[in-house]
Amino acid sequence: MADIVLQAEQLTKIYSSADKKLTVLDQVSFQTEQGTSLAIIGPSGSGKTTLLGLCAGLDVPTGGSISLMGFKLNAMSEDDRAYVRNQFVGFVFQNFQLLSTLTALENVMVPLELRGEKNIAGKAKDLLSRVGLADRLHHYPSQLSGGEQQRVAIARAFIASPRILFADEPTGNLDEENALQVTDLLFEMNREEKTTLVLVTHNLELAQKTERILQMKGGKIIKDSAMQIQSILHP
Amino acid sequence: MIEYIIKIKKKTRNIFQDRWVWKMAWRDGRHNFSRLFLFMAALVTGIAAVVAISSLNYSLQDELDRNAKELLGADLVINGNKKFDTIWTKLLDKANVKVAKDADMPSMVLFMNTGNSRLVKVTGLEGPFPFYGEMITKPADAYSKVQAGNFVMLDESLASQYEVSSGDSIKVGTKIFIVSGVVSKIPGGGALTSTLAPAVYVSLSALDSTGLIQFGSRIGYSIYVKTKTDKETQNLIEQIKPLTKKTGNSFETVEGRKEGLGESFRSVYRFFSLLAFVALILGCIGVASSVHIYAREKRDEVAMLRCVGSSGWQAFNIYFIQVFVLGIVGSIIGSALGVAIHQIIPVAFKEYLPLKIAFSVSWRAVGEGILIGAIVSVLFTVLPLVSVRFVPPLTVLRADFVPGRIFSKTRLTAIVLIILFPILAAAYQTKSFVSGGLFSAGIALALGCLVLVATSLLYLIRRFFPTKASFIFRHALSNLFRPNNQTRMLMVTIGLGAFIISILNIIQGSLLNQVEFKGNKNQSNTILFDIQTNQKDGVIKLVSENHLPLNQIVPIITCRLSELKGRTIEAIQKDTTTIPEWALTREYRVTYRDSLTGSEELVKGVLHHFEKGKKDSVFVTISERMQETLRVKIGDSLVFNVQGVPVKANICGIRKVDWPKDPPNFIFVFPKEALANAPQIWVAATRVDDPKQAAKFQQMLVMNFPNVSLIDLRLILSTVNELFEKIGLVVRFLALFSIVTGLVVLAGAVINSKFVRIKENVLLRTIGARTSQIVKITLIEYGYLGLFSALTALLLSLGGGWLLTKFFFEVQLAANFTELLIISIGVIVLTVLIGWFNSREVINTSPLQALRREG
């Protein structure tokens, strides 16, 4: 059996405002292995982005626990979680989230620079070439199209050789042609790097490209395609 | 799966070891220079003000130290108000020191070429004065001619004012002198003294021959002494100390003059440095405000950095390095600007400085400026930047995510240090913790008032929003409430600058109003003094022949106090410190009459007539303030030494005196005839409105009564006004720093909200707004901002002016609303201009450009 990269147990997230309490995630449990791909789908407000945030250590759960590469994120400080993210995690966001004051090349180099690694420009350039932006190295995000920006974001996500990649609606802001290019790139690199992919999307077509789909509603997983397969295999 | 519930041992690097944060600071900063430049500009103005004033102070102190002896012109000066006894001559002869002498007295002089006359200080000189420094005359031999007799020299300003040149004649007393030249510099005499009482120099022997020295004349005699060594000076001081007590003389040393002058200038310096400090505090607020907006705008980028593994401190350090480095650069630029201003101040105010200040750079002031700048850059940026540390990475997924309040030791420390900073800095400036604390409390109160007025105004605008006004006016007004617009902050900073200028204008106007002669037609503006009893009738006749009113003709008797409430002055001096020495030992100029004048009001007691032959029948009235100073009440007894004759009197009334109104006014007034036989001189008061008539009258007075002096209050008024204007210039200059800081913050706010404004404009244009309408909205918005800032300043300055004039200066508030209106309009125009200048891009961006940028 492959290594478990991510394990969520009884994950609960409650937001409190004034005298109201809103449960956005209700005792969610799942786990995923190294090199697999997983899509989380569901209607708006179903808790999928919250789940992604908790899994990536961007937030802490109100209840339950989350382990990423064996690190129990809910027991760690924010800075320690940042360290774990830097070592093992890559991100691709719907709105690209590139640093506007840095060039494409500089944006890609940031995760490795944070590790204190040296001579990384070559690796960053290679990655940018791989995503088809060899001639756009010194362009700023504002000088790139949406598709190009997302490709820079993918290059940045892969530069630190992450063990797991979280993607939040990666094609949400792109036209059909660009969306297709980015999707292909994402899955191709995921396969090559043997990275675990966790994808949040509304796009069923995109979700179906993953090996497993978690369907959420009202803060709960209402359908897990892996379980369905399990039930078919072991009725 | 193996779980690691461990504390990660990651490499932690401090700000100096972490090269990445420096690299990121540079990468990010290179695109934000325009924004960071604005925060730097806020710092530059504050530091420039502080360095300029400090530099002036240090160079002045240095000059005082270097040229201390020049201030006195000698090693020692012995002063007295009567001719020196032979005992002095013997002592100085025995000491074998070089001496020079002078005597000075106020007197009228007549310029024979023009027929003009003026009250001057007539100074008789004898001997090789000065021993230190130099007397610069034009021509160079002017003083040697004066020493020969029959020649006079004039202060340069006086000669230029009355168009007198070498060879012209001047009548001093009964004698006519030839002008040998002008004095452009003389040790001991500042140009300020020369402005208030310009001098005419004659030889000491010639002064005796002018006939000016008569009974009652106020003459000051001095002996200037030059010793061979400082030790000899000390020995001489020891010898003359007992003699001064015996003869009633005083002496002044170089150190004493230096301390006195140094203290005077230190007081002025403290006042100005505190004003500069206000500019610095405003700069600090500007810095904090700019960085606050900057940090807020960086939220998304910080969240992204946190996602990819940056720690909170690393994110903080990136922006801290940017602001700190630029803070240092700003401090250096501010210090350089301050040094440049410092070079201008001595030129502009050279006539009011006792020494010529050489072109120099005070490195101490520059060092202090950079240090203060560094402290400000750290303190006032840490607080707004601390929030960067706590930006949750989740913001990348949910932009509206608001984390709970996080306790931060750094934030708490920054708040404590920010509170302490103005107190410590003000204490350093004033060299006193109490003054520093009080000053900081004052600033907090003033800023609090400004914030209160600004908040109230904004509240009233919202409460009574002009819903029926046209769209443009309504939209411009509602723009003031746009998030991040910093409207209140701008109203406070611009308002404070305008407030300082306005309140200065109000106080100047109120004080000058007291001595102006517009109101009461019968109020005197010309005072004739030193009239001998045998000249009294002649002077009255002269006034009458010139068809002038004789508002007062009062006798003046000089006397001193010898007993107070049954105790001798010496006994009181020994065991009390509650009554000031000067009040006990000074010479009082008193008068006698049985009625009150128009400038007096009897607030307690009654007026008593003198009953000849009756014991203890001399009753005096005393002015309110002196009654408080001497701590006496009605019924208390006083003994006056009137020219050697003891006169016992009891206090029968207390008068409230409006001193500037209808002079002369007196501290003590005796009943008529009580002092009728005492040696006395007379003072007359009249009013001359026509300058030609005034010149003619003065000319006739000098011709007929050369020893009688005349004070033209209009001349004093114009001199005081001139002085006010000069001091006002410095205050206005420093207030300008405050306004500039406000405008820098304004420019920052405009630039920082540029993209929000562009979006709004695009929306407006999309729904059909024309460029002219957008321009109008922008201009009106800044017009409102300027208007409300000016209104805040006006309201506070009127309130503050009223408080100061009523309780501090004790004069009536006299605000010149035309001038205040001009100041307000100036502030509005300046605000509109700066706002417009920085909004050009916002206005000129086409909707398509903006949409592309958005895409």
Interface residues (C-beta under 8 A of the other chain):
Chain A: D3 I4 Q7 T49 L52 G53 A56 L58 D59 S67 G70 F71 K72 A75 M76 E78 D79 D80 A82 Y83 V84 R85 N86 Q87 F91 F93 Q97 L98 L99 S100 T101 L102 E106 V110 P111 E113 L114 R115 G116 S142 G146 R156 D168
Chain B: M1 I2 E3 Y4 I5 I6 K7 I8 K10 K11 R13 W20 K23 M24 R27 D28 R30 H31 N32 D300 E301 A303 M304 L305 R306 C307 V308 G309 S310 S311 G312 W313 Q314 P392 P393 L394 V396 L397 R398 R853 G855
